Amino acid sequence: MEWKKELENLARIYSVEEGETITFLDLLRRGIQEKYHSPSHCKYPTQYHIIRCPKFRFSVLKGNVEDALKQILQKNCNDYNYHIETLEVMPDHIHIFVDVPQTVAPYDVARTLKSISAIELFKAYPQLKKFYAGYGTLWSGEYFVSTAERLSEAAVIKYI
């Protein structure tokens, strides 16, 4: 048992936040508890960076439409148990960095946010529906999605 204590002492590191030394194992446990989802049998982070554009990349996501879209996306994410890490609405596209349950495919996230947000925006802004009447849809069929690990999360947030 003496070798175990020696090994533990060698593995001690200094925690800047707490101003004391802690073992690497304790630090790892804290990181897993704080940053990963933990259902009954696994630990995971499932995060997607999604970029979506309106049809023909028209600049229609500005002013009140931008604010309404942010609220709609936040409500959708709450309803589906998604957590928005970062959301940026530009006039001609959106960036959304979202944390989702492990059972949700990236396609499902993009599709759900697209369809519900289009329906809600068309209800709230009839002029937007009229503008896109000939095309039948607000969002372009194409989108970009990328997974993000914890190490690159800061880079994704900085980019957005």
N, C-alpha and C positions, 0 to 999 in steps of 0.2 A: 504493500500500500504506500510505502514511502516514495516509490518511483512515480506514483500517480500524482502526489503532491508536488514533486519536483517538476514534473511535466506541466502541471497546471501553473506553477509559478513562472516557468519559462514562457508560457503562452499568455501571460498577463500583458495587457496593453493599457495605455493611458487614454481615458475617456475625457475629451475636452469639455463636453457638456457637463459632466458631473465632477470634474476635477479630481478624479481618483482612478486607480487602476482596476480594471475588470478583466475577466477571462474572455478570450476570443469566443468561446462557446456561449457565454452569456450575451455577448454583443450580437452574435448570430441569432440567438433565440429572440432577442428584442426586435431585430430587424424583420424576422419572419412574422412575428406577431403584429407588428405595426404596418407592414407594407403588403402583406399577402392575404388573400382571402383564405379562410380556413373552414371549409365544410367538415363533415365528420371524418373523412378519410384522406384528405390531401391538402396541400397548400399551393396556391397558384396566383400569379398576376396575369390577367388577360386584358390587354389594352390595345386599342386600335386608334390609329390616326386616319381619319376619313376626310377626303376633300371631295366636295360635290359642287357642281355648277348648274345654274339655271339653263334651260334650253337655249341654244345658240349663244350662250354666255352673255346674254343681255344684262346690263347693269340695273337690275330691278330691286336688289336687296339693300335699299338705303332708306334713311329716314324712319318713319313709323313702321315700315315693313321689317326693317332690321330688328327693331326692338320687339316687335310681335314674334318674329321668327325665333329670337333668343328665348322668349318665354315659352313658346310652343315646344321647342326642343328640350328645354329644361323639364317641362311637364311630362313629355313623352318619356324621357329618360327616367324620371321618378316612377312613372307607371310601370315601366318594364324592368325596374331594378338595375338600371345603368347609372353610372356616376360620371358626370362630365368633369374631367380634369381641367380642360381648357376649351374655350369656344371663341372663335373669331369669325365675324360676319363681314365680308368685303362686299362691295356693290355687285361683283360678278361671280363670287364663289364663297364657300364657307369652309373653314377648317374646324374639325371637332376631334378632340382627343378624349376618348371615352373608355372607362373601365367597366367591363361587363362580366357576368357570370361565365364560368368555363363551358357551359353547355350551349352558348350562343355563338353561332357562326358569324364571321364578318359580313357576309352577304345579308344575313337576317337583320343585323344592326343597321346597315346602310339602307336596306329596303324599308324597314319600319320607320326610320326617321324621315325618309323621303316621302313615303305615301301619306303619313299622318300630317306632316308639316304642309304638304301641298294642299290637302283638303282643308285644313284649318286656315291657311293663308287665303285661299280662294273664298272661303266664307267671310273672312274679316275684310278682305279687299276685293270687291267685285270688279274694280277696274283692272286688277291684275288678272283675274279670270278672263275678262274681256280681251285683254292684251294677248293672252295665250290661247284664246278660243280656237283658232285655226290649227293649233298644234296639239291640243288636248292634254298637255302636261306642263307642269312648271319646271321640273328638273330634267336635266339631260340624262340619258340612259347610262352614260359612262360615269365612273367615279374612280377615285384612287383610295386604296386602303393598305395600311401597313401595320404590322404588329410592332410593339415597342416593349423592350425589356426595361427593367428598373434602371439599368446603367445608362440607357439613352433617353430616359424620360425627360431629364432636364434639357437635353439637346432639342427634343421635340417641342417642349414648351417654349424654349427660347426662339425656335424657328417660327412658331405660330405667332 
